[in-house]
Amino acid sequence: MKQNRLKSIAVWATLLPILLFIGSQYGLFQFIGLTKESFSELWGLVMAALAAFGILNNPTDKSTF
């Protein structure tokens, strides 16, 4: 059985910081009211959440986190 990668939470959790980084580099977040300081805080929170996800994730078992 082949896994569909686009349905994987791990794939989207990996792409999210990349999209946030690209958005910050091109100033796309200024349109929604994010400043450099607020983006830095958001970036730190996202990185902490992804680190926790990476530590707790068990890729060998689909039934549990």
Rosetta constraint file for C-alpha pairs under 8 A:
AtomPair CA 4 CA 8 HARMONIC 7.03 0.50
AtomPair CA 5 CA 11 HARMONIC 6.73 0.50
AtomPair CA 6 CA 11 HARMONIC 6.77 0.50
AtomPair CA 6 CA 12 HARMONIC 7.60 0.50
AtomPair CA 7 CA 11 HARMONIC 7.89 0.50
AtomPair CA 8 CA 12 HARMONIC 6.81 0.50
AtomPair CA 9 CA 13 HARMONIC 6.01 0.50
AtomPair CA 10 CA 14 HARMONIC 6.13 0.50
AtomPair CA 11 CA 15 HARMONIC 6.24 0.50
AtomPair CA 12 CA 16 HARMONIC 6.03 0.50
AtomPair CA 13 CA 17 HARMONIC 7.49 0.50
AtomPair CA 13 CA 50 HARMONIC 6.86 0.50
AtomPair CA 14 CA 18 HARMONIC 7.22 0.50
AtomPair CA 14 CA 50 HARMONIC 7.96 0.50
AtomPair CA 15 CA 19 HARMONIC 6.21 0.50
AtomPair CA 16 CA 20 HARMONIC 6.20 0.50
AtomPair CA 17 CA 21 HARMONIC 6.00 0.50
AtomPair CA 17 CA 43 HARMONIC 7.72 0.50
AtomPair CA 17 CA 46 HARMONIC 7.28 0.50
AtomPair CA 17 CA 47 HARMONIC 7.53 0.50
AtomPair CA 18 CA 22 HARMONIC 6.22 0.50
AtomPair CA 19 CA 23 HARMONIC 6.06 0.50
AtomPair CA 20 CA 24 HARMONIC 6.17 0.50
AtomPair CA 20 CA 43 HARMONIC 7.74 0.50
AtomPair CA 21 CA 25 HARMONIC 6.27 0.50
AtomPair CA 22 CA 26 HARMONIC 6.44 0.50
AtomPair CA 23 CA 27 HARMONIC 6.10 0.50
AtomPair CA 23 CA 28 HARMONIC 5.04 0.50
AtomPair CA 23 CA 29 HARMONIC 6.33 0.50
AtomPair CA 24 CA 28 HARMONIC 6.26 0.50
AtomPair CA 24 CA 29 HARMONIC 6.29 0.50
AtomPair CA 24 CA 39 HARMONIC 7.68 0.50
AtomPair CA 27 CA 31 HARMONIC 7.95 0.50
AtomPair CA 28 CA 32 HARMONIC 7.92 0.50
AtomPair CA 29 CA 33 HARMONIC 6.50 0.50
AtomPair CA 29 CA 34 HARMONIC 5.39 0.50
AtomPair CA 29 CA 35 HARMONIC 7.62 0.50
AtomPair CA 30 CA 34 HARMONIC 5.27 0.50
AtomPair CA 30 CA 35 HARMONIC 6.48 0.50
AtomPair CA 34 CA 38 HARMONIC 5.84 0.50
AtomPair CA 34 CA 39 HARMONIC 6.00 0.50
AtomPair CA 35 CA 39 HARMONIC 5.99 0.50
AtomPair CA 36 CA 40 HARMONIC 6.08 0.50
AtomPair CA 37 CA 41 HARMONIC 6.36 0.50
AtomPair CA 38 CA 42 HARMONIC 6.15 0.50
AtomPair CA 39 CA 43 HARMONIC 5.92 0.50
AtomPair CA 40 CA 44 HARMONIC 6.22 0.50
AtomPair CA 41 CA 45 HARMONIC 6.35 0.50
AtomPair CA 42 CA 46 HARMONIC 6.18 0.50
AtomPair CA 43 CA 47 HARMONIC 6.12 0.50
AtomPair CA 44 CA 48 HARMONIC 6.18 0.50
AtomPair CA 45 CA 49 HARMONIC 6.20 0.50
AtomPair CA 46 CA 50 HARMONIC 6.15 0.50
AtomPair CA 47 CA 51 HARMONIC 6.07 0.50
AtomPair CA 48 CA 52 HARMONIC 6.26 0.50
AtomPair CA 49 CA 53 HARMONIC 6.16 0.50
AtomPair CA 50 CA 54 HARMONIC 6.08 0.50
AtomPair CA 51 CA 55 HARMONIC 6.24 0.50
AtomPair CA 52 CA 56 HARMONIC 6.10 0.50
AtomPair CA 53 CA 57 HARMONIC 5.69 0.50
AtomPair CA 56 CA 65 HARMONIC 7.08 0.50
AtomPair CA 57 CA 65 HARMONIC 5.55 0.50
AtomPair CA 58 CA 64 HARMONIC 7.44 0.50
AtomPair CA 58 CA 65 HARMONIC 6.10 0.50
AtomPair CA 61 CA 65 HARMONIC 7.70 0.50
